[in-house]
Amino acid sequence: MVNEFVLNVLGSSTAFLAQAADVSSPGAEAIGLSHYLLVSSLAFGIGLMIIITRRNAIAVLMGIELMLNAAGLNFVAFSKFTDANPVEGQVVTLFIIVIAAAEAAVALAIALNLFHNLNTVEVTEAHALKG
């Protein structure tokens, strides 16, 4: 009795999800390249504004990460919607993620050094680390 109820609920929910994912149904709109580019440009713009307006080193790092993720989204979107091999955009995005991880590790080490020496993580105080 319980198993039949669970199967009926799962069957109806998967049918609903399949209908919701069907872009040929009336009123449904497919997500196109312009949607991906809009999200990517918003993320890039927000990351750029964070870099320009914030003085905190951690916030600046977060802005850089956001900009790198926006670039990765562009690579995946263009590889999906062009005649090129879709794996190429994903591979480039994988390299971007690896570079972002290495950048974060080095930048956090610099921020920790800045905090250790000056007791602040303000970017404007970084000139005091010059030799």
Rosetta constraint file for C-alpha pairs under 8 A:
AtomPair CA 1 CA 5 HARMONIC 6.41 0.50
AtomPair CA 2 CA 6 HARMONIC 6.20 0.50
AtomPair CA 3 CA 7 HARMONIC 6.13 0.50
AtomPair CA 4 CA 8 HARMONIC 6.10 0.50
AtomPair CA 5 CA 9 HARMONIC 6.18 0.50
AtomPair CA 6 CA 10 HARMONIC 6.03 0.50
AtomPair CA 7 CA 11 HARMONIC 5.83 0.50
AtomPair CA 8 CA 12 HARMONIC 6.07 0.50
AtomPair CA 9 CA 13 HARMONIC 6.09 0.50
AtomPair CA 10 CA 14 HARMONIC 6.07 0.50
AtomPair CA 11 CA 15 HARMONIC 6.17 0.50
AtomPair CA 12 CA 16 HARMONIC 6.14 0.50
AtomPair CA 13 CA 17 HARMONIC 6.13 0.50
AtomPair CA 14 CA 18 HARMONIC 6.00 0.50
AtomPair CA 15 CA 19 HARMONIC 6.14 0.50
AtomPair CA 16 CA 20 HARMONIC 6.08 0.50
AtomPair CA 17 CA 21 HARMONIC 6.04 0.50
AtomPair CA 18 CA 22 HARMONIC 6.15 0.50
AtomPair CA 19 CA 25 HARMONIC 7.49 0.50
AtomPair CA 22 CA 28 HARMONIC 7.62 0.50
AtomPair CA 23 CA 28 HARMONIC 5.30 0.50
AtomPair CA 23 CA 29 HARMONIC 6.02 0.50
AtomPair CA 23 CA 30 HARMONIC 5.67 0.50
AtomPair CA 24 CA 28 HARMONIC 6.76 0.50
AtomPair CA 31 CA 35 HARMONIC 6.16 0.50
AtomPair CA 31 CA 36 HARMONIC 7.80 0.50
AtomPair CA 32 CA 36 HARMONIC 6.87 0.50
AtomPair CA 33 CA 37 HARMONIC 6.19 0.50
AtomPair CA 33 CA 77 HARMONIC 6.38 0.50
AtomPair CA 33 CA 78 HARMONIC 7.33 0.50
AtomPair CA 33 CA 81 HARMONIC 6.61 0.50
AtomPair CA 34 CA 38 HARMONIC 6.01 0.50
AtomPair CA 35 CA 39 HARMONIC 6.35 0.50
AtomPair CA 36 CA 40 HARMONIC 6.07 0.50
AtomPair CA 36 CA 73 HARMONIC 7.34 0.50
AtomPair CA 36 CA 74 HARMONIC 7.24 0.50
AtomPair CA 36 CA 77 HARMONIC 6.34 0.50
AtomPair CA 37 CA 41 HARMONIC 5.91 0.50
AtomPair CA 37 CA 74 HARMONIC 6.55 0.50
AtomPair CA 37 CA 77 HARMONIC 7.69 0.50
AtomPair CA 38 CA 42 HARMONIC 6.15 0.50
AtomPair CA 39 CA 43 HARMONIC 6.17 0.50
AtomPair CA 39 CA 70 HARMONIC 7.97 0.50
AtomPair CA 40 CA 44 HARMONIC 6.05 0.50
AtomPair CA 40 CA 70 HARMONIC 4.68 0.50
AtomPair CA 40 CA 71 HARMONIC 7.18 0.50
AtomPair CA 40 CA 73 HARMONIC 6.27 0.50
AtomPair CA 40 CA 74 HARMONIC 6.50 0.50
AtomPair CA 41 CA 45 HARMONIC 5.93 0.50
AtomPair CA 41 CA 70 HARMONIC 6.98 0.50
AtomPair CA 42 CA 46 HARMONIC 6.07 0.50
AtomPair CA 43 CA 47 HARMONIC 6.12 0.50
AtomPair CA 43 CA 66 HARMONIC 6.25 0.50
AtomPair CA 43 CA 67 HARMONIC 6.58 0.50
AtomPair CA 43 CA 69 HARMONIC 7.97 0.50
AtomPair CA 43 CA 70 HARMONIC 5.76 0.50
AtomPair CA 44 CA 48 HARMONIC 6.11 0.50
AtomPair CA 44 CA 66 HARMONIC 6.47 0.50
AtomPair CA 44 CA 67 HARMONIC 4.63 0.50
AtomPair CA 44 CA 68 HARMONIC 7.94 0.50
AtomPair CA 44 CA 70 HARMONIC 5.50 0.50
AtomPair CA 44 CA 71 HARMONIC 7.73 0.50
AtomPair CA 45 CA 49 HARMONIC 6.13 0.50
AtomPair CA 45 CA 67 HARMONIC 7.80 0.50
AtomPair CA 46 CA 50 HARMONIC 6.17 0.50
AtomPair CA 46 CA 63 HARMONIC 7.39 0.50
AtomPair CA 46 CA 66 HARMONIC 7.76 0.50
AtomPair CA 47 CA 51 HARMONIC 6.32 0.50
AtomPair CA 47 CA 62 HARMONIC 7.47 0.50
AtomPair CA 47 CA 63 HARMONIC 4.01 0.50
AtomPair CA 47 CA 64 HARMONIC 6.21 0.50
AtomPair CA 47 CA 65 HARMONIC 7.65 0.50
AtomPair CA 47 CA 66 HARMONIC 5.24 0.50
AtomPair CA 47 CA 67 HARMONIC 5.32 0.50
AtomPair CA 48 CA 52 HARMONIC 6.20 0.50
AtomPair CA 48 CA 63 HARMONIC 6.39 0.50
AtomPair CA 48 CA 64 HARMONIC 7.64 0.50
AtomPair CA 48 CA 67 HARMONIC 7.07 0.50
AtomPair CA 49 CA 53 HARMONIC 5.93 0.50
AtomPair CA 49 CA 63 HARMONIC 7.80 0.50
AtomPair CA 50 CA 54 HARMONIC 5.63 0.50
AtomPair CA 50 CA 59 HARMONIC 6.90 0.50
AtomPair CA 50 CA 60 HARMONIC 6.29 0.50
AtomPair CA 50 CA 62 HARMONIC 8.00 0.50
AtomPair CA 50 CA 63 HARMONIC 5.34 0.50
AtomPair CA 51 CA 59 HARMONIC 7.44 0.50
AtomPair CA 51 CA 60 HARMONIC 4.86 0.50
AtomPair CA 51 CA 61 HARMONIC 7.93 0.50
AtomPair CA 51 CA 63 HARMONIC 5.58 0.50
AtomPair CA 51 CA 64 HARMONIC 7.20 0.50
AtomPair CA 54 CA 59 HARMONIC 6.49 0.50
AtomPair CA 54 CA 60 HARMONIC 6.46 0.50
AtomPair CA 55 CA 59 HARMONIC 7.59 0.50
AtomPair CA 55 CA 60 HARMONIC 7.26 0.50
AtomPair CA 55 CA 122 HARMONIC 5.34 0.50
AtomPair CA 55 CA 123 HARMONIC 5.26 0.50
AtomPair CA 55 CA 124 HARMONIC 6.62 0.50
AtomPair CA 56 CA 60 HARMONIC 6.37 0.50
AtomPair CA 56 CA 121 HARMONIC 5.77 0.50
AtomPair CA 56 CA 122 HARMONIC 4.65 0.50
AtomPair CA 56 CA 123 HARMONIC 5.91 0.50
AtomPair CA 57 CA 61 HARMONIC 6.24 0.50
AtomPair CA 57 CA 111 HARMONIC 6.56 0.50
AtomPair CA 57 CA 121 HARMONIC 5.59 0.50
AtomPair CA 57 CA 122 HARMONIC 5.88 0.50
AtomPair CA 57 CA 123 HARMONIC 5.53 0.50
AtomPair CA 58 CA 62 HARMONIC 6.30 0.50
AtomPair CA 58 CA 108 HARMONIC 7.77 0.50
AtomPair CA 58 CA 111 HARMONIC 7.56 0.50
AtomPair CA 58 CA 121 HARMONIC 7.56 0.50
AtomPair CA 59 CA 63 HARMONIC 6.29 0.50
AtomPair CA 60 CA 64 HARMONIC 6.33 0.50
AtomPair CA 61 CA 65 HARMONIC 6.24 0.50
AtomPair CA 61 CA 104 HARMONIC 7.14 0.50
AtomPair CA 61 CA 107 HARMONIC 7.39 0.50
AtomPair CA 62 CA 66 HARMONIC 6.20 0.50
AtomPair CA 63 CA 67 HARMONIC 6.28 0.50
AtomPair CA 64 CA 68 HARMONIC 6.24 0.50
AtomPair CA 65 CA 69 HARMONIC 6.17 0.50
AtomPair CA 65 CA 100 HARMONIC 6.55 0.50
AtomPair CA 66 CA 70 HARMONIC 6.23 0.50
AtomPair CA 67 CA 71 HARMONIC 6.37 0.50
AtomPair CA 68 CA 72 HARMONIC 6.29 0.50
AtomPair CA 68 CA 96 HARMONIC 6.87 0.50
AtomPair CA 68 CA 97 HARMONIC 7.87 0.50
AtomPair CA 68 CA 100 HARMONIC 7.05 0.50
AtomPair CA 69 CA 73 HARMONIC 6.19 0.50
AtomPair CA 69 CA 96 HARMONIC 7.88 0.50
AtomPair CA 69 CA 97 HARMONIC 7.73 0.50
AtomPair CA 70 CA 74 HARMONIC 6.34 0.50
AtomPair CA 71 CA 75 HARMONIC 6.43 0.50
AtomPair CA 72 CA 76 HARMONIC 6.35 0.50
AtomPair CA 72 CA 89 HARMONIC 7.96 0.50
AtomPair CA 72 CA 92 HARMONIC 7.44 0.50
AtomPair CA 72 CA 93 HARMONIC 4.71 0.50
AtomPair CA 72 CA 96 HARMONIC 6.58 0.50
AtomPair CA 72 CA 97 HARMONIC 7.98 0.50
AtomPair CA 73 CA 77 HARMONIC 6.03 0.50
AtomPair CA 73 CA 93 HARMONIC 7.56 0.50
AtomPair CA 74 CA 78 HARMONIC 6.02 0.50
AtomPair CA 75 CA 79 HARMONIC 6.11 0.50
AtomPair CA 75 CA 89 HARMONIC 4.81 0.50
AtomPair CA 75 CA 90 HARMONIC 7.22 0.50
AtomPair CA 75 CA 92 HARMONIC 7.08 0.50
AtomPair CA 75 CA 93 HARMONIC 6.59 0.50
AtomPair CA 76 CA 80 HARMONIC 6.14 0.50
AtomPair CA 76 CA 86 HARMONIC 7.48 0.50
AtomPair CA 76 CA 89 HARMONIC 4.60 0.50
AtomPair CA 76 CA 90 HARMONIC 5.62 0.50
AtomPair CA 76 CA 93 HARMONIC 7.01 0.50
AtomPair CA 77 CA 81 HARMONIC 6.27 0.50
AtomPair CA 77 CA 89 HARMONIC 7.71 0.50
AtomPair CA 78 CA 82 HARMONIC 5.90 0.50
AtomPair CA 78 CA 89 HARMONIC 7.30 0.50
AtomPair CA 79 CA 83 HARMONIC 7.49 0.50
AtomPair CA 79 CA 84 HARMONIC 5.95 0.50
AtomPair CA 79 CA 85 HARMONIC 6.59 0.50
AtomPair CA 79 CA 86 HARMONIC 4.79 0.50
AtomPair CA 79 CA 87 HARMONIC 7.43 0.50
AtomPair CA 79 CA 88 HARMONIC 6.74 0.50
AtomPair CA 79 CA 89 HARMONIC 5.09 0.50
AtomPair CA 79 CA 90 HARMONIC 7.94 0.50
AtomPair CA 80 CA 84 HARMONIC 7.83 0.50
AtomPair CA 80 CA 85 HARMONIC 7.99 0.50
AtomPair CA 80 CA 86 HARMONIC 5.26 0.50
AtomPair CA 80 CA 89 HARMONIC 7.81 0.50
AtomPair CA 84 CA 88 HARMONIC 7.67 0.50
AtomPair CA 85 CA 89 HARMONIC 7.90 0.50
AtomPair CA 86 CA 90 HARMONIC 7.03 0.50
AtomPair CA 87 CA 91 HARMONIC 6.13 0.50
AtomPair CA 88 CA 92 HARMONIC 6.28 0.50
AtomPair CA 89 CA 93 HARMONIC 6.10 0.50
AtomPair CA 90 CA 94 HARMONIC 6.09 0.50
AtomPair CA 91 CA 95 HARMONIC 6.40 0.50
AtomPair CA 92 CA 96 HARMONIC 6.30 0.50
AtomPair CA 93 CA 97 HARMONIC 6.21 0.50
AtomPair CA 94 CA 98 HARMONIC 6.32 0.50
AtomPair CA 95 CA 99 HARMONIC 6.12 0.50
AtomPair CA 96 CA 100 HARMONIC 6.01 0.50
AtomPair CA 97 CA 101 HARMONIC 6.19 0.50
AtomPair CA 98 CA 102 HARMONIC 6.33 0.50
AtomPair CA 99 CA 103 HARMONIC 6.01 0.50
AtomPair CA 100 CA 104 HARMONIC 6.02 0.50
AtomPair CA 101 CA 105 HARMONIC 6.29 0.50
AtomPair CA 102 CA 106 HARMONIC 6.32 0.50
AtomPair CA 103 CA 107 HARMONIC 5.90 0.50
AtomPair CA 104 CA 108 HARMONIC 5.87 0.50
AtomPair CA 105 CA 109 HARMONIC 6.28 0.50
AtomPair CA 106 CA 110 HARMONIC 6.35 0.50
AtomPair CA 107 CA 111 HARMONIC 6.15 0.50
AtomPair CA 108 CA 112 HARMONIC 6.04 0.50
AtomPair CA 109 CA 113 HARMONIC 6.19 0.50
AtomPair CA 110 CA 114 HARMONIC 6.10 0.50
AtomPair CA 111 CA 115 HARMONIC 6.13 0.50
AtomPair CA 111 CA 121 HARMONIC 6.22 0.50
AtomPair CA 112 CA 116 HARMONIC 5.98 0.50
AtomPair CA 112 CA 121 HARMONIC 7.97 0.50
AtomPair CA 113 CA 117 HARMONIC 6.16 0.50
AtomPair CA 114 CA 118 HARMONIC 5.84 0.50
AtomPair CA 114 CA 119 HARMONIC 7.20 0.50
AtomPair CA 114 CA 120 HARMONIC 6.78 0.50
AtomPair CA 114 CA 121 HARMONIC 6.18 0.50
AtomPair CA 114 CA 126 HARMONIC 6.90 0.50
AtomPair CA 114 CA 129 HARMONIC 7.59 0.50
AtomPair CA 115 CA 119 HARMONIC 4.43 0.50
AtomPair CA 115 CA 120 HARMONIC 4.84 0.50
AtomPair CA 115 CA 121 HARMONIC 5.46 0.50
AtomPair CA 116 CA 120 HARMONIC 8.00 0.50
AtomPair CA 118 CA 125 HARMONIC 7.92 0.50
AtomPair CA 120 CA 125 HARMONIC 7.77 0.50
AtomPair CA 121 CA 125 HARMONIC 7.76 0.50
AtomPair CA 122 CA 126 HARMONIC 7.22 0.50
AtomPair CA 126 CA 130 HARMONIC 7.91 0.50
